[in-house]
Amino acid sequence: MTTFYKVFLVLFILFIAINIYAVDWNLGILHQENNKFLFSIVAAIVGLLVTFVMNTWRKLSEKK
């Protein structure tokens, strides 16, 4: 994994950690006030998946 992908990997993990910390667990996970944090967590997870897919494509293109 190149440095470029590692930077995004760390950023997305940091976003997930901050948003998990910000969720008010006493209200419940699906409460309206927690929606913005949940959307951000889901977006960071999608970003992680895209980062891994792009890294895999890079590895496949190098093998040819």
MARBA-3410 file (N, C-alpha, C, O; in Angstrom, 1 decimal):
64
0.9,-1.2,0.0,0.0,0.0,0.0,0.9,1.2,0.0,1.8,1.4,0.8 ~ 0.6,2.1,-0.9,1.5,3.3,-1.0,1.1,4.3,0.0,0.1,4.2,0.7 ~ 1.9,5.3,0.2,1.7,6.3,1.2,0.4,7.1,1.0,-0.3,7.5,1.9 ~ 0.1,7.3,-0.3,-1.1,8.0,-0.7,-2.4,7.3,-0.1,-3.2,7.9,0.5 ~ -2.4,6.0,-0.2,-3.6,5.2,0.3,-3.5,5.1,1.8,-4.6,5.1,2.5
-2.3,5.1,2.4,-2.2,5.0,3.8,-2.7,6.3,4.5,-3.3,6.2,5.6 ~ -2.5,7.4,3.9,-3.0,8.7,4.4,-4.5,8.7,4.5,-5.1,9.0,5.5 ~ -5.1,8.3,3.4,-6.6,8.2,3.4,-7.1,7.1,4.3,-8.2,7.3,4.9 ~ -6.4,6.0,4.5,-6.8,5.0,5.4,-6.8,5.5,6.8,-7.8,5.3,7.6 ~ -5.8,6.2,7.2,-5.7,6.8,8.6,-6.8,7.9,8.8,-7.4,8.0,9.8
-7.0,8.7,7.7,-8.1,9.8,7.9,-9.4,9.2,8.1,-10.2,9.6,8.9 ~ -9.8,8.1,7.3,-11.1,7.5,7.4,-11.3,6.8,8.8,-12.3,6.9,9.4 ~ -10.2,6.2,9.2,-10.3,5.6,10.6,-10.5,6.6,11.6,-11.2,6.4,12.6 ~ -9.8,7.7,11.5,-9.9,8.8,12.4,-11.3,9.4,12.4,-11.9,9.7,13.5 ~ -11.9,9.6,11.2,-13.3,10.1,11.2,-14.3,9.1,11.8,-15.2,9.6,12.5
-14.1,7.8,11.6,-15.0,6.8,12.3,-14.8,6.9,13.8,-15.8,6.9,14.5 ~ -13.6,7.0,14.3,-13.4,7.0,15.7,-14.0,8.3,16.4,-14.6,8.2,17.4 ~ -13.8,9.4,15.7,-14.4,10.7,16.3,-15.9,10.7,16.3,-16.5,11.1,17.3 ~ -16.5,10.1,15.2,-17.9,10.1,15.2,-18.5,9.0,16.1,-19.6,9.2,16.7 ~ -17.9,8.0,16.4,-18.3,7.0,17.4,-18.3,7.6,18.7,-19.2,7.4,19.6
-17.2,8.4,19.0,-17.1,9.1,20.3,-18.2,10.1,20.4,-18.7,10.3,21.6 ~ -18.7,10.8,19.3,-19.6,11.8,19.4,-21.1,11.3,19.5,-22.0,12.1,19.9 ~ -21.3,10.1,19.2,-22.7,9.6,19.3,-23.2,9.5,20.8,-22.4,9.1,21.7 ~ -24.4,10.0,21.0,-24.9,10.0,22.4,-25.7,8.6,22.5,-26.8,8.4,22.0 ~ -25.0,7.7,23.2,-25.5,6.3,23.3,-26.7,6.2,24.2,-27.5,5.3,24.1
-26.9,7.2,25.1,-28.1,7.2,26.0,-29.4,7.4,25.2,-30.4,7.0,25.6 ~ -29.3,8.2,24.1,-30.5,8.5,23.3,-30.9,7.3,22.4,-32.1,7.1,22.1 ~ -30.0,6.5,22.1,-30.2,5.4,21.2,-29.5,5.6,19.9,-29.3,6.8,19.5 ~ -29.2,4.6,19.2,-28.4,4.7,18.0,-29.1,5.3,16.8,-28.5,6.0,16.0 ~ -30.5,5.1,16.8,-31.2,5.6,15.6,-32.0,6.9,16.0,-32.9,7.3,15.2
-31.6,7.6,17.0,-32.3,8.9,17.4,-31.9,9.9,16.4,-30.8,9.9,15.8 ~ -32.8,10.9,16.2,-32.6,11.9,15.2,-31.4,12.8,15.4,-30.7,13.2,14.4 ~ -31.0,13.0,16.6,-29.8,13.8,16.9,-28.5,13.0,16.5,-27.4,13.6,16.3 ~ -28.6,11.7,16.4,-27.4,10.9,16.1,-27.3,10.6,14.6,-26.3,10.1,14.2 ~ -28.2,11.1,13.8,-28.2,10.8,12.4,-27.0,11.4,11.7,-26.4,10.7,10.8
-26.6,12.6,12.0,-25.5,13.2,11.3,-24.2,12.4,11.6,-23.3,12.3,10.7 ~ -24.1,11.9,12.8,-22.9,11.1,13.1,-22.9,9.7,12.4,-21.9,9.2,11.9 ~ -24.1,9.1,12.3,-24.2,7.8,11.6,-23.9,8.0,10.1,-23.3,7.1,9.5 ~ -24.4,9.1,9.5,-24.2,9.3,8.1,-22.7,9.5,7.9,-22.1,9.0,6.9 ~ -22.0,10.2,8.8,-20.6,10.4,8.6,-19.8,9.1,8.8,-18.8,8.8,8.1
-20.2,8.2,9.7,-19.6,6.9,9.9,-19.8,6.1,8.7,-18.8,5.4,8.2 ~ -21.0,6.1,8.1,-21.2,5.3,6.9,-20.4,5.8,5.7,-19.8,5.0,5.0 ~ -20.3,7.1,5.6,-19.5,7.7,4.5,-18.0,7.3,4.7,-17.3,7.1,3.7 ~ -17.5,7.3,5.9,-16.1,6.9,6.2,-15.9,5.4,5.9,-14.8,5.1,5.4 ~ -16.9,4.6,6.2,-16.7,3.2,5.8,-16.7,3.0,4.3,-15.9,2.2,3.8
-17.6,3.7,3.6,-17.5,3.6,2.1,-16.2,4.1,1.6,-15.6,3.6,0.7 ~ -15.6,5.2,2.2,-14.3,5.7,1.9,-13.2,4.6,2.1,-12.3,4.5,1.2 ~ -13.3,3.9,3.2,-12.4,2.8,3.4,-12.5,1.7,2.3,-11.4,1.3,1.8 ~ -13.7,1.4,2.0,-13.9,0.3,0.9,-13.3,0.8,-0.4,-12.7,0.1,-1.1 ~ -13.6,2.1,-0.7,-13.1,2.6,-2.0,-11.5,2.6,-2.0,-10.9,2.4,-3.0
-10.9,3.0,-0.9,-9.5,3.0,-0.7,-8.9,1.6,-1.0,-7.9,1.4,-1.7 ~ -9.5,0.6,-0.4,-9.0,-0.8,-0.6,-9.2,-1.2,-2.0,-8.4,-1.9,-2.6 ~ -10.3,-0.9,-2.7,-10.6,-1.2,-4.1,-9.6,-0.6,-5.0,-9.0,-1.2,-5.9 ~ -9.3,0.7,-4.7,-8.3,1.4,-5.6,-6.9,0.8,-5.4,-6.2,0.8,-6.4 ~ -6.6,0.4,-4.2,-5.3,-0.2,-4.0,-5.2,-1.5,-4.7,-4.1,-1.9,-5.2
-6.3,-2.3,-4.6,-6.3,-3.6,-5.3,-6.2,-3.4,-6.8,-5.4,-4.1,-7.5 ~ -6.8,-2.4,-7.4,-6.7,-2.1,-8.8,-5.3,-1.7,-9.2,-4.8,-2.1,-10.2 ~ -4.6,-1.0,-8.3,-3.3,-0.6,-8.6,-2.4,-1.8,-8.6,-1.5,-1.9,-9.5 ~ -2.6,-2.7,-7.7,-1.8,-3.9,-7.6,-2.0,-4.8,-8.9,-1.1,-5.4,-9.4 ~ -3.2,-4.9,-9.3,-3.6,-5.7,-10.5,-2.9,-5.1,-11.8,-2.5,-5.8,-12.6
-2.9,-3.8,-11.8,-2.3,-3.1,-13.0,-0.8,-3.3,-13.1,-0.2,-3.3,-14.1 ~ -0.2,-3.4,-11.9,1.3,-3.6,-11.9,1.7,-5.0,-12.3,2.7,-5.2,-12.8 ~ 0.8,-6.0,-12.1,1.1,-7.4,-12.4,1.1,-7.6,-13.9,1.8,-8.5,-14.4 ~ 0.4,-6.8,-14.7,0.3,-6.9,-16.2,1.6,-6.4,-16.7,1.7,-6.5,-18.0
END
